[in-house]
Amino acid sequence: MEYEPATHTATDRTLGRLPSGASVTVTVHRYDGGTGPTVYVQAAQHGIELNGPAALRRLHDRLVDAELAGTVVVVPVVNSLAFDHRSYMTPAEYDVMNPNFNRVWPGDDEGSLQERLAAALWDLVTGADAAVDLHTGTADMLEHVRFRTDDSTARRLGEAFGTEYLLTDAPDGDDDSGTFRAAAARAGIPAITAELANSRRVAHSAVETGVEGVRNVLREVGVLDGRPTPAPDRTRLRDDPDATVATASGLFEPRPDVAVGDRVAAGEELGAVYCPSSFERRQTVTATDGGVAYSLTRESVVVAGERLASVARPV
Ligand SMILES: [Zn+2]
């Protein structure tokens, strides 16, 4: 490890072409210091998740003049198609097969548009020693960092990031879900997913969590000097693979006295789905498992199959 003043470059990389012939490009920032590991950081796979890019702009201000041992590679807006449409998913016009960017990793250079886009980024991931994927949850999701339960390096990075809640995936050595985290793990790159609070708007506390979180990861691997600042309280949760879902479509009214972070018991009532026309109660929504509710759907129209609550067991 050898700390040297960072050299910054920003270059555009073409990932693919739209039907019109226009290119899809991303900006890749590199901060090169002395000898040391490489960390890849990306944000905005989902177009309404704005706190990642906002955090990376502030991180830039901290890194341009920093002394680094190693390299930080940053792609602030991975999915410009969804970002420009202000939508979570990529509009189906671009990719009817794979509207969710976070299900196509590691991509395929002969596949659908989004598979090609991901494939054109993948060498940045495999060229890194660790990866951070910044997301933003809804207002009704606990801020947390997620990593694979069987990956001790990713766990170390997740603990360093510094959120109060740490979520581990159910152990599954052969996860081909196409998420960035699973694909990186298969390629032997420890990766964490940070779910900052509040999608659709820039929330300053969430942005600050993102900036400090990435800096903590850089400290943990030695790219930045110093020790990470750990969260004062840490709760580790194992994700429940059976989320509570709507079995009926209609208007969902959650119990007003349940909030994210609350402990709920298996079978506890969380709300109800009503038919807004007939007034009929279509579903009494109950927690599939006991634990900490880390994500809850608020009052809204829901369709059968939609996730209404996620409860994870403390470990
Ligand atoms: Zn996301």
py3Dmol code that shows the C-alpha trace and the ligand (Angstrom):
import py3Dmol

protein = """\
ATOM      1  CA  MET A   1       0.000   0.000   0.000  1.00  0.00           C
ATOM      2  CA  GLU A   2       1.369   3.322  -1.038  1.00  0.00           C
ATOM      3  CA  TYR A   3      -0.680   6.531  -0.711  1.00  0.00           C
ATOM      4  CA  GLU A   4      -0.359   9.027  -3.546  1.00  0.00           C
ATOM      5  CA  PRO A   5      -2.458  12.027  -4.646  1.00  0.00           C
ATOM      6  CA  ALA A   6      -5.344  10.854  -6.809  1.00  0.00           C
ATOM      7  CA  THR A   7      -5.397  11.425 -10.550  1.00  0.00           C
ATOM      8  CA  HIS A   8      -8.958  11.755 -11.833  1.00  0.00           C
ATOM      9  CA  THR A   9     -10.234  10.981 -15.312  1.00  0.00           C
ATOM     10  CA  ALA A  10     -13.801  10.885 -16.642  1.00  0.00           C
ATOM     11  CA  THR A  11     -14.454   9.061 -19.892  1.00  0.00           C
ATOM     12  CA  ASP A  12     -17.579   8.125 -21.774  1.00  0.00           C
ATOM     13  CA  ARG A  13     -18.054   4.470 -22.579  1.00  0.00           C
ATOM     14  CA  THR A  14     -20.497   3.295 -25.236  1.00  0.00           C
ATOM     15  CA  LEU A  15     -22.524   0.332 -23.999  1.00  0.00           C
ATOM     16  CA  GLY A  16     -24.885  -0.242 -26.897  1.00  0.00           C
ATOM     17  CA  ARG A  17     -27.153   1.218 -29.541  1.00  0.00           C
ATOM     18  CA  LEU A  18     -30.814   2.148 -29.586  1.00  0.00           C
ATOM     19  CA  PRO A  19     -33.030   1.256 -32.556  1.00  0.00           C
ATOM     20  CA  SER A  20     -32.515   4.810 -33.909  1.00  0.00           C
ATOM     21  CA  GLY A  21     -28.770   4.277 -33.982  1.00  0.00           C
ATOM     22  CA  ALA A  22     -28.138   6.594 -31.031  1.00  0.00           C
ATOM     23  CA  SER A  23     -25.563   5.279 -28.574  1.00  0.00           C
ATOM     24  CA  VAL A  24     -26.188   4.420 -24.960  1.00  0.00           C
ATOM     25  CA  THR A  25     -23.195   5.695 -22.999  1.00  0.00           C
ATOM     26  CA  VAL A  26     -22.154   5.980 -19.379  1.00  0.00           C
ATOM     27  CA  THR A  27     -19.541   8.196 -17.774  1.00  0.00           C
ATOM     28  CA  VAL A  28     -16.790   6.269 -16.003  1.00  0.00           C
ATOM     29  CA  HIS A  29     -14.796   8.141 -13.359  1.00  0.00           C
ATOM     30  CA  ARG A  30     -11.426   6.781 -12.301  1.00  0.00           C
ATOM     31  CA  TYR A  31      -9.462   7.940  -9.299  1.00  0.00           C
ATOM     32  CA  ASP A  32      -5.967   6.459  -9.449  1.00  0.00           C
ATOM     33  CA  GLY A  33      -3.569   6.638  -6.526  1.00  0.00           C
ATOM     34  CA  GLY A  34      -0.579   4.536  -5.485  1.00  0.00           C
ATOM     35  CA  THR A  35      -0.424   0.758  -5.457  1.00  0.00           C
ATOM     36  CA  GLY A  36      -3.452  -0.906  -3.885  1.00  0.00           C
ATOM     37  CA  PRO A  37      -6.774  -2.580  -4.619  1.00  0.00           C
ATOM     38  CA  THR A  38      -9.450  -1.444  -7.068  1.00  0.00           C
ATOM     39  CA  VAL A  39     -13.012  -0.765  -5.905  1.00  0.00           C
ATOM     40  CA  TYR A  40     -15.894  -0.473  -8.378  1.00  0.00           C
ATOM     41  CA  VAL A  41     -18.913   1.632  -7.374  1.00  0.00           C
ATOM     42  CA  GLN A  42     -22.111   2.056  -9.397  1.00  0.00           C
ATOM     43  CA  ALA A  43     -25.525   3.635  -8.892  1.00  0.00           C
ATOM     44  CA  ALA A  44     -28.908   4.091 -10.552  1.00  0.00           C
ATOM     45  CA  GLN A  45     -29.620   0.682 -11.977  1.00  0.00           C
ATOM     46  CA  HIS A  46     -33.185   1.745 -11.225  1.00  0.00           C
ATOM     47  CA  GLY A  47     -34.168   5.119 -12.616  1.00  0.00           C
ATOM     48  CA  ILE A  48     -35.922   6.582  -9.563  1.00  0.00           C
ATOM     49  CA  GLU A  49     -33.073   5.821  -7.164  1.00  0.00           C
ATOM     50  CA  LEU A  50     -31.452   9.217  -7.005  1.00  0.00           C
ATOM     51  CA  ASN A  51     -29.491   9.167  -3.774  1.00  0.00           C
ATOM     52  CA  GLY A  52     -26.737   6.990  -5.244  1.00  0.00           C
ATOM     53  CA  PRO A  53     -25.741   9.460  -7.994  1.00  0.00           C
ATOM     54  CA  ALA A  54     -26.159  12.352  -5.530  1.00  0.00           C
ATOM     55  CA  ALA A  55     -23.806  10.584  -3.096  1.00  0.00           C
ATOM     56  CA  LEU A  56     -21.247   9.891  -5.818  1.00  0.00           C
ATOM     57  CA  ARG A  57     -21.072  13.572  -6.782  1.00  0.00           C
ATOM     58  CA  ARG A  58     -20.186  14.421  -3.184  1.00  0.00           C
ATOM     59  CA  LEU A  59     -17.782  11.485  -3.026  1.00  0.00           C
ATOM     60  CA  HIS A  60     -16.057  12.936  -6.105  1.00  0.00           C
ATOM     61  CA  ASP A  61     -15.311  16.147  -4.182  1.00  0.00           C
ATOM     62  CA  ARG A  62     -13.719  14.070  -1.434  1.00  0.00           C
ATOM     63  CA  LEU A  63     -11.683  11.847  -3.765  1.00  0.00           C
ATOM     64  CA  VAL A  64     -10.189  14.305  -6.267  1.00  0.00           C
ATOM     65  CA  ASP A  65      -7.781  15.713  -3.701  1.00  0.00           C
ATOM     66  CA  ALA A  66      -7.400  12.574  -1.601  1.00  0.00           C
ATOM     67  CA  GLU A  67      -4.337  10.415  -1.118  1.00  0.00           C
ATOM     68  CA  LEU A  68      -5.216   6.956  -2.372  1.00  0.00           C
ATOM     69  CA  ALA A  69      -3.560   3.549  -2.342  1.00  0.00           C
ATOM     70  CA  GLY A  70      -5.315   1.905  -5.247  1.00  0.00           C
ATOM     71  CA  THR A  71      -8.070   2.873  -7.644  1.00  0.00           C
ATOM     72  CA  VAL A  72     -11.747   3.785  -7.381  1.00  0.00           C
ATOM     73  CA  VAL A  73     -13.883   3.297 -10.493  1.00  0.00           C
ATOM     74  CA  VAL A  74     -17.292   5.012 -10.374  1.00  0.00           C
ATOM     75  CA  VAL A  75     -20.259   4.800 -12.756  1.00  0.00           C
ATOM     76  CA  PRO A  76     -22.848   7.204 -11.293  1.00  0.00           C
ATOM     77  CA  VAL A  77     -25.715   6.428 -13.679  1.00  0.00           C
ATOM     78  CA  VAL A  78     -25.574   2.857 -14.906  1.00  0.00           C
ATOM     79  CA  ASN A  79     -29.056   2.843 -16.432  1.00  0.00           C
ATOM     80  CA  SER A  80     -29.643   6.122 -18.277  1.00  0.00           C
ATOM     81  CA  LEU A  81     -32.730   4.696 -20.042  1.00  0.00           C
ATOM     82  CA  ALA A  82     -34.707   4.290 -16.815  1.00  0.00           C
ATOM     83  CA  PHE A  83     -33.192   7.442 -15.293  1.00  0.00           C
ATOM     84  CA  ASP A  84     -34.282   9.631 -18.212  1.00  0.00           C
ATOM     85  CA  HIS A  85     -37.783   8.158 -18.048  1.00  0.00           C
ATOM     86  CA  ARG A  86     -37.893   8.651 -14.259  1.00  0.00           C
ATOM     87  CA  SER A  87     -39.022   5.071 -13.918  1.00  0.00           C
ATOM     88  CA  TYR A  88     -37.867   2.237 -11.678  1.00  0.00           C
ATOM     89  CA  MET A  89     -37.717  -0.255 -14.529  1.00  0.00           C
ATOM     90  CA  THR A  90     -36.459   0.351 -18.027  1.00  0.00           C
ATOM     91  CA  PRO A  91     -39.386   1.028 -20.393  1.00  0.00           C
ATOM     92  CA  ALA A  92     -40.384  -2.159 -22.205  1.00  0.00           C
ATOM     93  CA  GLU A  93     -39.869  -0.393 -25.557  1.00  0.00           C
ATOM     94  CA  TYR A  94     -36.133  -0.780 -24.981  1.00  0.00           C
ATOM     95  CA  ASP A  95     -36.103  -4.305 -23.682  1.00  0.00           C
ATOM     96  CA  VAL A  96     -39.305  -6.283 -23.534  1.00  0.00           C
ATOM     97  CA  MET A  97     -37.431  -9.349 -22.245  1.00  0.00           C
ATOM     98  CA  ASN A  98     -35.534  -7.771 -19.356  1.00  0.00           C
ATOM     99  CA  PRO A  99     -37.060  -4.560 -17.995  1.00  0.00           C
ATOM    100  CA  ASN A 100     -35.182  -4.848 -14.667  1.00  0.00           C
ATOM    101  CA  PHE A 101     -31.503  -3.948 -15.082  1.00  0.00           C
ATOM    102  CA  ASN A 102     -30.692  -5.737 -11.856  1.00  0.00           C
ATOM    103  CA  ARG A 103     -31.695  -9.118 -13.313  1.00  0.00           C
ATOM    104  CA  VAL A 104     -29.390  -9.232 -16.344  1.00  0.00           C
ATOM    105  CA  TRP A 105     -25.909  -9.479 -14.807  1.00  0.00           C
ATOM    106  CA  PRO A 106     -23.273 -10.374 -15.947  1.00  0.00           C
ATOM    107  CA  GLY A 107     -24.975  -9.562 -19.249  1.00  0.00           C
ATOM    108  CA  ASP A 108     -24.657 -11.097 -22.682  1.00  0.00           C
ATOM    109  CA  ASP A 109     -23.081  -9.300 -25.633  1.00  0.00           C
ATOM    110  CA  GLU A 110     -25.423 -11.112 -28.005  1.00  0.00           C
ATOM    111  CA  GLY A 111     -28.517 -10.808 -25.832  1.00  0.00           C
ATOM    112  CA  SER A 112     -31.304  -8.262 -25.339  1.00  0.00           C
ATOM    113  CA  LEU A 113     -30.411  -4.560 -25.132  1.00  0.00           C
ATOM    114  CA  GLN A 114     -29.994  -4.475 -21.357  1.00  0.00           C
ATOM    115  CA  GLU A 115     -28.000  -7.703 -21.383  1.00  0.00           C
ATOM    116  CA  ARG A 116     -25.653  -6.052 -23.874  1.00  0.00           C
ATOM    117  CA  LEU A 117     -25.378  -2.901 -21.764  1.00  0.00           C
ATOM    118  CA  ALA A 118     -24.463  -4.919 -18.679  1.00  0.00           C
ATOM    119  CA  ALA A 119     -21.972  -7.032 -20.649  1.00  0.00           C
ATOM    120  CA  ALA A 120     -20.246  -3.834 -21.822  1.00  0.00           C
ATOM    121  CA  LEU A 121     -19.717  -2.811 -18.174  1.00  0.00           C
ATOM    122  CA  TRP A 122     -18.752  -6.183 -16.790  1.00  0.00           C
ATOM    123  CA  ASP A 123     -14.973  -5.878 -17.296  1.00  0.00           C
ATOM    124  CA  LEU A 124     -15.029  -2.936 -14.859  1.00  0.00           C
ATOM    125  CA  VAL A 125     -16.488  -5.284 -12.242  1.00  0.00           C
ATOM    126  CA  THR A 126     -14.186  -8.239 -12.866  1.00  0.00           C
ATOM    127  CA  GLY A 127     -11.220  -5.842 -12.902  1.00  0.00           C
ATOM    128  CA  ALA A 128     -12.056  -4.800  -9.335  1.00  0.00           C
ATOM    129  CA  ASP A 129     -11.268  -6.382  -5.982  1.00  0.00           C
ATOM    130  CA  ALA A 130     -14.580  -5.291  -4.457  1.00  0.00           C
ATOM    131  CA  ALA A 131     -17.827  -3.756  -5.692  1.00  0.00           C
ATOM    132  CA  VAL A 132     -20.507  -1.503  -4.210  1.00  0.00           C
ATOM    133  CA  ASP A 133     -23.949  -1.201  -5.847  1.00  0.00           C
ATOM    134  CA  LEU A 134     -25.919   1.807  -4.590  1.00  0.00           C
ATOM    135  CA  HIS A 135     -29.714   1.569  -4.572  1.00  0.00           C
ATOM    136  CA  THR A 136     -32.438   3.592  -2.913  1.00  0.00           C
ATOM    137  CA  GLY A 137     -35.438   1.999  -1.232  1.00  0.00           C
ATOM    138  CA  THR A 138     -38.847   3.534  -0.730  1.00  0.00           C
ATOM    139  CA  ALA A 139     -39.600   5.719   2.260  1.00  0.00           C
ATOM    140  CA  ASP A 140     -41.033   2.557   3.809  1.00  0.00           C
ATOM    141  CA  MET A 141     -37.864   0.514   3.682  1.00  0.00           C
ATOM    142  CA  LEU A 142     -35.227   0.469   6.400  1.00  0.00           C
ATOM    143  CA  GLU A 143     -31.878   1.747   5.229  1.00  0.00           C
ATOM    144  CA  HIS A 144     -29.646  -1.303   5.005  1.00  0.00           C
ATOM    145  CA  VAL A 145     -26.729  -3.027   3.351  1.00  0.00           C
ATOM    146  CA  ARG A 146     -27.163  -6.440   1.827  1.00  0.00           C
ATOM    147  CA  PHE A 147     -24.623  -9.155   1.121  1.00  0.00           C
ATOM    148  CA  ARG A 148     -24.390 -12.898   0.705  1.00  0.00           C
ATOM    149  CA  THR A 149     -24.384 -14.801   3.938  1.00  0.00           C
ATOM    150  CA  ASP A 150     -21.567 -17.160   2.909  1.00  0.00           C
ATOM    151  CA  ASP A 151     -19.192 -14.395   1.752  1.00  0.00           C
ATOM    152  CA  SER A 152     -17.074 -13.254   4.688  1.00  0.00           C
ATOM    153  CA  THR A 153     -15.280 -10.525   2.685  1.00  0.00           C
ATOM    154  CA  ALA A 154     -18.573  -9.024   1.545  1.00  0.00           C
ATOM    155  CA  ARG A 155     -19.782  -9.162   5.144  1.00  0.00           C
ATOM    156  CA  ARG A 156     -16.689  -7.233   6.260  1.00  0.00           C
ATOM    157  CA  LEU A 157     -17.394  -4.588   3.606  1.00  0.00           C
ATOM    158  CA  GLY A 158     -21.072  -4.471   4.567  1.00  0.00           C
ATOM    159  CA  GLU A 159     -20.233  -4.003   8.240  1.00  0.00           C
ATOM    160  CA  ALA A 160     -17.735  -1.289   7.312  1.00  0.00           C
ATOM    161  CA  PHE A 161     -20.324   0.599   5.209  1.00  0.00           C
ATOM    162  CA  GLY A 162     -21.967   1.526   8.484  1.00  0.00           C
ATOM    163  CA  THR A 163     -25.760   1.250   8.262  1.00  0.00           C
ATOM    164  CA  GLU A 164     -27.576   0.083  11.370  1.00  0.00           C
ATOM    165  CA  TYR A 165     -29.256  -2.813   9.568  1.00  0.00           C
ATOM    166  CA  LEU A 166     -27.352  -5.544   7.729  1.00  0.00           C
ATOM    167  CA  LEU A 167     -29.315  -7.999   5.640  1.00  0.00           C
ATOM    168  CA  THR A 168     -27.959 -11.310   4.474  1.00  0.00           C
ATOM    169  CA  ASP A 169     -29.382 -13.269   1.573  1.00  0.00           C
ATOM    170  CA  ALA A 170     -30.551 -16.778   2.230  1.00  0.00           C
ATOM    171  CA  PRO A 171     -27.517 -19.015   1.527  1.00  0.00           C
ATOM    172  CA  ASP A 172     -27.575 -20.227  -2.034  1.00  0.00           C
ATOM    173  CA  GLY A 173     -24.336 -21.206  -3.717  1.00  0.00           C
ATOM    174  CA  ASP A 174     -25.877 -21.304  -7.170  1.00  0.00           C
ATOM    175  CA  ASP A 175     -27.877 -18.085  -7.367  1.00  0.00           C
ATOM    176  CA  ASP A 176     -28.558 -17.292 -11.019  1.00  0.00           C
ATOM    177  CA  SER A 177     -31.107 -14.545 -10.320  1.00  0.00           C
ATOM    178  CA  GLY A 178     -29.106 -12.085 -12.440  1.00  0.00           C
ATOM    179  CA  THR A 179     -28.678  -9.561  -9.642  1.00  0.00           C
ATOM    180  CA  PHE A 180     -25.428  -7.636  -9.659  1.00  0.00           C
ATOM    181  CA  ARG A 181     -24.520  -9.007  -6.243  1.00  0.00           C
ATOM    182  CA  ALA A 182     -25.066 -12.642  -7.232  1.00  0.00           C
ATOM    183  CA  ALA A 183     -23.188 -12.295 -10.530  1.00  0.00           C
ATOM    184  CA  ALA A 184     -20.266 -10.569  -8.825  1.00  0.00           C
ATOM    185  CA  ALA A 185     -20.138 -13.315  -6.187  1.00  0.00           C
ATOM    186  CA  ARG A 186     -20.019 -15.960  -8.924  1.00  0.00           C
ATOM    187  CA  ALA A 187     -17.111 -14.100 -10.501  1.00  0.00           C
ATOM    188  CA  GLY A 188     -15.341 -14.068  -7.134  1.00  0.00           C
ATOM    189  CA  ILE A 189     -15.778 -10.322  -6.512  1.00  0.00           C
ATOM    190  CA  PRO A 190     -17.101  -9.486  -3.043  1.00  0.00           C
ATOM    191  CA  ALA A 191     -20.032  -7.136  -3.544  1.00  0.00           C
ATOM    192  CA  ILE A 192     -22.501  -5.296  -1.345  1.00  0.00           C
ATOM    193  CA  THR A 193     -25.795  -3.629  -2.166  1.00  0.00           C
ATOM    194  CA  ALA A 194     -26.644  -0.513  -0.194  1.00  0.00           C
ATOM    195  CA  GLU A 195     -30.328   0.392   0.039  1.00  0.00           C
ATOM    196  CA  LEU A 196     -30.312   4.058   1.014  1.00  0.00           C
ATOM    197  CA  ALA A 197     -33.579   5.606   2.138  1.00  0.00           C
ATOM    198  CA  ASN A 198     -36.116   7.452   0.009  1.00  0.00           C
ATOM    199  CA  SER A 199     -36.339   6.901  -3.716  1.00  0.00           C
ATOM    200  CA  ARG A 200     -37.733   9.525  -6.115  1.00  0.00           C
ATOM    201  CA  ARG A 201     -36.079  12.437  -4.331  1.00  0.00           C
ATOM    202  CA  VAL A 202     -32.664  13.462  -3.095  1.00  0.00           C
ATOM    203  CA  ALA A 203     -32.740  12.991   0.670  1.00  0.00           C
ATOM    204  CA  HIS A 204     -29.710  14.556   2.305  1.00  0.00           C
ATOM    205  CA  SER A 205     -29.357  12.107   5.185  1.00  0.00           C
ATOM    206  CA  ALA A 206     -29.508   9.176   2.750  1.00  0.00           C
ATOM    207  CA  VAL A 207     -26.928  10.876   0.541  1.00  0.00           C
ATOM    208  CA  GLU A 208     -24.633  11.355   3.539  1.00  0.00           C
ATOM    209  CA  THR A 209     -25.031   7.670   4.452  1.00  0.00           C
ATOM    210  CA  GLY A 210     -23.987   6.804   0.899  1.00  0.00           C
ATOM    211  CA  VAL A 211     -20.919   9.062   0.898  1.00  0.00           C
ATOM    212  CA  GLU A 212     -19.720   7.882   4.302  1.00  0.00           C
ATOM    213  CA  GLY A 213     -20.582   4.276   3.447  1.00  0.00           C
ATOM    214  CA  VAL A 214     -18.417   4.189   0.329  1.00  0.00           C
ATOM    215  CA  ARG A 215     -15.599   6.027   2.143  1.00  0.00           C
ATOM    216  CA  ASN A 216     -15.823   3.445   4.930  1.00  0.00           C
ATOM    217  CA  VAL A 217     -15.519   0.628   2.389  1.00  0.00           C
ATOM    218  CA  LEU A 218     -12.493   2.363   0.854  1.00  0.00           C
ATOM    219  CA  ARG A 219     -10.944   2.639   4.326  1.00  0.00           C
ATOM    220  CA  GLU A 220     -11.717  -1.012   5.062  1.00  0.00           C
ATOM    221  CA  VAL A 221      -9.785  -2.202   1.990  1.00  0.00           C
ATOM    222  CA  GLY A 222      -7.027   0.380   2.503  1.00  0.00           C
ATOM    223  CA  VAL A 223      -7.647   2.596  -0.566  1.00  0.00           C
ATOM    224  CA  LEU A 224      -8.267   5.455   1.885  1.00  0.00           C
ATOM    225  CA  ASP A 225      -6.179   5.762   5.014  1.00  0.00           C
ATOM    226  CA  GLY A 226      -7.865   5.344   8.406  1.00  0.00           C
ATOM    227  CA  ARG A 227     -10.436   3.047   9.944  1.00  0.00           C
ATOM    228  CA  PRO A 228     -14.125   2.843   9.008  1.00  0.00           C
ATOM    229  CA  THR A 229     -16.562   4.527  11.380  1.00  0.00           C
ATOM    230  CA  PRO A 230     -18.892   1.698  12.385  1.00  0.00           C
ATOM    231  CA  ALA A 231     -22.585   2.156  13.161  1.00  0.00           C
ATOM    232  CA  PRO A 232     -23.156   2.556  16.912  1.00  0.00           C
ATOM    233  CA  ASP A 233     -25.825  -0.170  16.831  1.00  0.00           C
ATOM    234  CA  ARG A 234     -25.918  -3.003  14.369  1.00  0.00           C
ATOM    235  CA  THR A 235     -28.720  -5.443  13.747  1.00  0.00           C
ATOM    236  CA  ARG A 236     -28.042  -8.324  11.435  1.00  0.00           C
ATOM    237  CA  LEU A 237     -31.080  -9.825   9.721  1.00  0.00           C
ATOM    238  CA  ARG A 238     -31.471 -12.847   7.524  1.00  0.00           C
ATOM    239  CA  ASP A 239     -33.872 -12.213   4.690  1.00  0.00           C
ATOM    240  CA  ASP A 240     -37.048 -14.219   4.628  1.00  0.00           C
ATOM    241  CA  PRO A 241     -37.381 -15.798   1.190  1.00  0.00           C
ATOM    242  CA  ASP A 242     -41.178 -15.885   1.597  1.00  0.00           C
ATOM    243  CA  ALA A 243     -42.189 -12.248   1.439  1.00  0.00           C
ATOM    244  CA  THR A 244     -45.756 -11.344   2.353  1.00  0.00           C
ATOM    245  CA  VAL A 245     -47.529 -10.833  -0.963  1.00  0.00           C
ATOM    246  CA  ALA A 246     -50.957  -9.767  -2.111  1.00  0.00           C
ATOM    247  CA  THR A 247     -53.143 -12.754  -3.005  1.00  0.00           C
ATOM    248  CA  ALA A 248     -55.899 -10.407  -4.205  1.00  0.00           C
ATOM    249  CA  SER A 249     -55.892  -7.157  -6.161  1.00  0.00           C
ATOM    250  CA  GLY A 250     -57.484  -4.024  -4.787  1.00  0.00           C
ATOM    251  CA  LEU A 251     -56.822  -1.195  -2.381  1.00  0.00           C
ATOM    252  CA  PHE A 252     -54.320  -2.034   0.338  1.00  0.00           C
ATOM    253  CA  GLU A 253     -54.726  -0.435   3.728  1.00  0.00           C
ATOM    254  CA  PRO A 254     -51.889  -1.289   6.104  1.00  0.00           C
ATOM    255  CA  ARG A 255     -52.373  -1.255   9.840  1.00  0.00           C
ATOM    256  CA  PRO A 256     -51.605   2.341  10.789  1.00  0.00           C
ATOM    257  CA  ASP A 257     -49.627   1.345  13.866  1.00  0.00           C
ATOM    258  CA  VAL A 258     -47.046  -0.827  12.086  1.00  0.00           C
ATOM    259  CA  ALA A 259     -43.856   0.822  10.813  1.00  0.00           C
ATOM    260  CA  VAL A 260     -40.574  -0.381   9.359  1.00  0.00           C
ATOM    261  CA  GLY A 261     -38.185  -1.405  12.114  1.00  0.00           C
ATOM    262  CA  ASP A 262     -41.016  -2.899  14.202  1.00  0.00           C
ATOM    263  CA  ARG A 263     -40.930  -6.484  15.361  1.00  0.00           C
ATOM    264  CA  VAL A 264     -43.845  -8.511  14.099  1.00  0.00           C
ATOM    265  CA  ALA A 265     -44.933 -12.063  14.918  1.00  0.00           C
ATOM    266  CA  ALA A 266     -45.585 -14.802  12.365  1.00  0.00           C
ATOM    267  CA  GLY A 267     -49.241 -14.615  11.390  1.00  0.00           C
ATOM    268  CA  GLU A 268     -49.683 -11.102  12.766  1.00  0.00           C
ATOM    269  CA  GLU A 269     -52.159  -8.989  10.832  1.00  0.00           C
ATOM    270  CA  LEU A 270     -50.453  -6.228   8.832  1.00  0.00           C
ATOM    271  CA  GLY A 271     -53.421  -4.832   6.951  1.00  0.00           C
ATOM    272  CA  ALA A 272     -56.100  -5.732   4.451  1.00  0.00           C
ATOM    273  CA  VAL A 273     -56.833  -5.578   0.727  1.00  0.00           C
ATOM    274  CA  TYR A 274     -60.317  -4.281  -0.101  1.00  0.00           C
ATOM    275  CA  CYS A 275     -62.282  -4.128  -3.319  1.00  0.00           C
ATOM    276  CA  PRO A 276     -62.831  -0.379  -3.767  1.00  0.00           C
ATOM    277  CA  SER A 277     -66.056  -0.991  -5.739  1.00  0.00           C
ATOM    278  CA  SER A 278     -67.897  -3.645  -3.718  1.00  0.00           C
ATOM    279  CA  PHE A 279     -66.229  -2.693  -0.371  1.00  0.00           C
ATOM    280  CA  GLU A 280     -65.553  -6.403   0.119  1.00  0.00           C
ATOM    281  CA  ARG A 281     -62.507  -7.406   2.166  1.00  0.00           C
ATOM    282  CA  ARG A 282     -60.470  -9.492  -0.264  1.00  0.00           C
ATOM    283  CA  GLN A 283     -57.462 -10.386   1.851  1.00  0.00           C
ATOM    284  CA  THR A 284     -56.406 -10.142   5.454  1.00  0.00           C
ATOM    285  CA  VAL A 285     -52.680  -9.618   5.098  1.00  0.00           C
ATOM    286  CA  THR A 286     -50.588 -11.437   7.680  1.00  0.00           C
ATOM    287  CA  ALA A 287     -46.828 -11.691   8.188  1.00  0.00           C
ATOM    288  CA  THR A 288     -45.473 -14.926   6.712  1.00  0.00           C
ATOM    289  CA  ASP A 289     -42.749 -15.001   9.326  1.00  0.00           C
ATOM    290  CA  GLY A 290     -41.780 -13.311  12.564  1.00  0.00           C
ATOM    291  CA  GLY A 291     -38.939 -10.801  12.791  1.00  0.00           C
ATOM    292  CA  VAL A 292     -38.179  -7.193  11.914  1.00  0.00           C
ATOM    293  CA  ALA A 293     -40.337  -5.591   9.207  1.00  0.00           C
ATOM    294  CA  TYR A 294     -37.769  -3.925   6.954  1.00  0.00           C
ATOM    295  CA  SER A 295     -40.062  -3.000   4.088  1.00  0.00           C
ATOM    296  CA  LEU A 296     -43.783  -2.223   4.044  1.00  0.00           C
ATOM    297  CA  THR A 297     -46.071  -1.104   1.252  1.00  0.00           C
ATOM    298  CA  ARG A 298     -48.093   1.974   2.198  1.00  0.00           C
ATOM    299  CA  GLU A 299     -51.700   2.709   1.270  1.00  0.00           C
ATOM    300  CA  SER A 300     -51.936   2.005  -2.442  1.00  0.00           C
ATOM    301  CA  VAL A 301     -53.475   0.045  -5.279  1.00  0.00           C
ATOM    302  CA  VAL A 302     -51.936  -3.420  -5.329  1.00  0.00           C
ATOM    303  CA  VAL A 303     -52.197  -6.352  -7.703  1.00  0.00           C
ATOM    304  CA  ALA A 304     -52.104 -10.027  -6.792  1.00  0.00           C
ATOM    305  CA  GLY A 305     -48.535 -11.268  -6.520  1.00  0.00           C
ATOM    306  CA  GLU A 306     -47.149  -7.901  -5.424  1.00  0.00           C
ATOM    307  CA  ARG A 307     -44.911  -7.784  -2.348  1.00  0.00           C
ATOM    308  CA  LEU A 308     -46.618  -6.054   0.581  1.00  0.00           C
ATOM    309  CA  ALA A 309     -44.129  -6.602   3.396  1.00  0.00           C
ATOM    310  CA  SER A 310     -40.693  -8.038   3.969  1.00  0.00           C
ATOM    311  CA  VAL A 311     -39.817  -9.405   7.359  1.00  0.00           C
ATOM    312  CA  ALA A 312     -36.341 -10.651   8.213  1.00  0.00           C
ATOM    313  CA  ARG A 313     -35.221 -12.719  11.174  1.00  0.00           C
ATOM    314  CA  PRO A 314     -32.554 -11.307  13.484  1.00  0.00           C
ATOM    315  CA  VAL A 315     -29.395 -13.465  13.586  1.00  0.00           C
TER     316      VAL A 315
END
"""
ligand_1 = """\
1
ZN
Zn -32.756 -0.529 -6.863
"""
view = py3Dmol.view(width=600, height=400)
view.addModel(protein, "pdb")
view.setStyle({"model": 0}, {"cartoon": {"style": "trace"}})
view.addModel(ligand_1, "xyz")
view.setStyle({"model": 1}, {"stick": {}})
view.zoomTo()
view.show()
